Amino acid sequence: MERNQDMQSMTDLSEELNRMVSELNEKSSKLVINSETDYRLLALRGICSYTNVLFDRLITNQNAPIEHLAISARNLFECYLLIAYTIDDPSRAKEFISQKAFDELEINEGFLSLTTTNTSATAIKMIQDRKDSINKLMRIMD
């Protein structure tokens, strides 16, 4: 009986997360239509979507090695901290989005530094295009 209650609680939580993600997606798509920028909404949308992915991963992979579950659980806790951080002071949302973009730029720079003569031009172009897109977005945010 306790197992059924646990499963129902997880189902309820999953449904609530899905509802929140849908609501945030709907609100942010209205912002795009109105050409408004609400960094808190955009940050929360991304974090909640990722939270939903992590939670679903934990539910569906309950028999996975504990190390794998621990990574998802840790990331889920980090999502909680990011949400609390963003809600506590909405100005932090822009900072969070900027930091995320900067981190992705560094990762892409790392990928490019690892290329060799055997690396396809298509792969290099995809990484460079993504870097250009992020740089353009960061200029808009300034």
N, C-alpha and C positions, 0 to 999 in steps of 0.2 A: 504494500500500500504506500509506503514512504517513497519507493522508487517511482510510482505513478504520480505522486505529488511533485516530486522533483522534475519529472519529465513535463508535467503540466506547467510548472513554474518556468521552465526553460522555454517552452512553447509560448507562454504568455509574454515573456521577455523578448523573445525573437519577434513576435508579432508587433510588440510596441516599438522595437527598434526599426522594423520595416515601415511602420506608420510614420515614425519620426523622419526617416530617410526620405520617404515619399513627400512628406510635407515640406521638408527643406529643399528638395529638388524642385517642387512646384513653385515655392517662393523665389528661389534663385533664378528659375527660368523667367519669371515675371520681371526680375531685375534686369535681365539681359534685354528683354523686350523694351523696357523703359530706359535703357542705357544708364542705369544707376549703378553705383558700386557700394555694396554693403559688405565690407570685408569680414565682419563677424559672421554673417549668414553664409558667405562662401567658405570660410574656414570651418564652421560647424557642419556644413553640408559634407565636406570632404572627410572630416574626422568621423562623423556619424556613419557615413558609408563604409569607411574602413572598419569601424567598430562592428558594424553588422557582419562584414566578411569574417572578422576574427571570431565573433561569437558563433556564427554558423560553422566555422572550421572546428571550434571546440566541441560543438554538439555532434557533428557528423563523424568526428575522428576520436571518439572517446577511448578507443582501444589502441591509439597510436602510442609510440614510446613517450614516456613522461617528459623527456627532453623537448620533444616537438610541442607537446601541450604547454610546457612551461614557457616556451618562446611566445606562443600565441597569448597566453595568459598575461605575460609581462607586457606585451604590446597593447593588450586590452587595457591594462592599468595605465599605461602611458597615454592612451586615448582619453581615459578619464581625467588625467592630470591636465592634458591639453584643453579639454572642454572646460574644466574648472578655471584654468588660467585665462581662457578667452572670455568666458562669461563674467568673470570677476572684473575685468577691465577691457571693454570692447576695443580700445585702441591697440590692444595687444594682438588682435586678429590680423591686422595689416603686417605687424612685425612677424607673426607666425608664417604668414603666406610668403613674405619676402625671404625669410630664413629658409623655408622649404625650397623656394626657387634657387637660392644661392647654393644650397646643398646639392640640388640636382645638377647645377652647373659644374660643381666640383667633381661629382661622380662622372659626368660626361667627359670632363677634361681628363680624368683618370683613364676612362676607356680609350680616349684618343691617344694617350701616352703609351698605351699597350699595343697599338696597332703595329703590324709588321708589313713587309712587302706582300705577304700572302693575304692580308686583310682586304676584303672586297671594297671596291669604291662605293658600292651601294650602301654598305654598312657605315662607312665613314660619313657619307653624305647624310644618312638618316640621323646620326649623332650630331653632326654639325647643324642640320636643319632644326633639331630640337633645341640646341644651344641658342641659335638665332631667335627662335620663337620665345624662349625664356627671357633672353636679353631684351627683346621688344616689350614683353609684358612688364619687365622690371622698370623699363623707362617710362611706361604709362603710369605705373604706380607711384613714381617719384613726384 
